[in-house]
Amino acid sequence: MLDSVEPYVTADGRTIGGVLMDMRGITLRFGGVEAIKNISFDIREGEIRAIIGPNGAGKSSMLNVISGFYHPQEGEVWFRGEKRAAMKPYQVARLGIARTFQNIALFEGMTVLDNIMTGRLTHMKTGMLSQALWYGRAQAEEVANREVVERIIDFLEIQAIRKTPVGRLPYGLKKRVELARALAAEPKLLLLDEPMAGMNVEEKEDMSRFILDVNDEFGTTIALIEHDMGVVMDISDRVVVMDYGRKIGDGTPDEVRGNQEVIDAYLGVAHD
């Protein structure tokens, strides 16, 4: 079992709990190339944990290890106090881990509502025949799932586009729909891969607000990759910094901002 870390309350009144996920000595290789080199860090329950670094640092590879898409050659992944064996992504989803992608992965021909409903698949227990007949337990299950989805649609303020095919939406709204689909799975850990990429200033402000609201109102633990340092420093509780597959910094935004190795490798702030 993982060693428990005492919960604490942040300056803005949010509660950060014990260790939810622990990455221990993770090393990931592709052929002779080490994408991740013996990295350890944890994600605590209720926090917003950022993973940053320059292009090619290994951030997306680390997110893929967390999500179960990649299996490290060395190291251990612990989740909710138990060592996680090699799993397929759908098995990881059933554990309570959901994610969005750097490149939007939605069903363009389906409506916003139908896209978000696909996030409920891990909660659907009735068989295909029962669902096709839409009777009894299957009917009750779909109604319950629709209620969850409708609450998320209201929460993310996308009621006006709920019946619009996703392919007709502008980029910023597609990103919001992808977030809605991930939330529909009711994850314990939500992974966001560059949620602000390609957005204008107004869209970034909206997405930042929604991420903070998800964390605050749903109590969802969030780990994200993001290149906008203003966003990272504003919304994150802790930040881990990677460079060429190594961990070069880990701490609060202020601690990372003052780390000279991080400054030299990534932040680009001149020496005093």
Secondary structure, 3 states (H helix, E strand, C coil): CCCCCCCEECCCCCEECCEEEEEEEEEEEECCEEEEEEEEEEEECCCEEEEECCCCCCHHHHHHHHCCCCCCCEEEEEECCEECCCCCHHHHHHHCEEECCCCCCCCCCCEHHHHHHHHHHHHCCCCHHHHHHCCCHHHHHHHHHHHHHHHHHHHCCCHHHCCCEHHHCCHHHHHHHHHHHHHHCCCCEEEEECCCCCCCHHHHHHHHHHHHHHHHHHCCEEEEECCCHHHHHHHCCEEEEEECCEEEEEECHHHHHCCHHHHHHHHCCCCC
